Amino acid sequence: MRVLGVDPGLTRCGVGVVEGLPGRQLTMLGVGVVRTPPEDEIGPRLLAIEQGLESWLDWYRPELVAVERVFAQHNVRTVMGTAQASAVAVLCATRRGIPVTLHTPSEVKAAVTGSGRADKAQVTAMVTRLLRLDAPPKPADAADALALAICHIWRGGSTNRLTAAIKAHGAGGSSWHGGAPGRNQGRGEPREAGDAQQQAAPPRAAYGRAPGRSRSSPRP
């Protein structure tokens, strides 16, 4: 299972790709940030985020996309920008037929650290440990994106398989009578990721520019 995690933001949109299965080893394939200049108009900024995310989807070809669910904050301007970036991520994935799941911040924190009240430093530390990275991912938006991907693999794996089975039976004219799925929260030990963070060749959009969509690589 290959998951692209997206920590939505208008100035910094964190992106991270993790591969693995519930209860098994996890491997980081890429991590970065899509940036847009705060002084630019909203239209060009959203377009840059869209092009950046499309580049990541082209490069890593994830099977699933996990996006942080936006909650109301005191700063209305900030939450509006976050919601707009979140909508762009959902649109990009849906346009390609990639399933999208929204996870709340507390769900992600609980999945990665065991506490829904963990702070960003604790989340970053656990992501670094679980993926066995040489150094913590920076900025925090990038670490949060990896945490989203990890959360989805651990908590959403069984649900996604059941959904796929239902669709397969429906396409064949059969009916599905299974019960509601539980959430698989297995936490297997991840394998050594080495210097994957340095070796990964993320699209140029991870560092703020909006490239074309021509660059891609085949699935391993």
Beta strands, then each sheet from edge to edge (+ up, - down):
strand 1: 2-7
strand 2: 12-20
strand 3: 26-35
strand 4: 64-68
strand 5: 100-103
sheet 1: 3+ 2- 1+ 4+ 5+
end
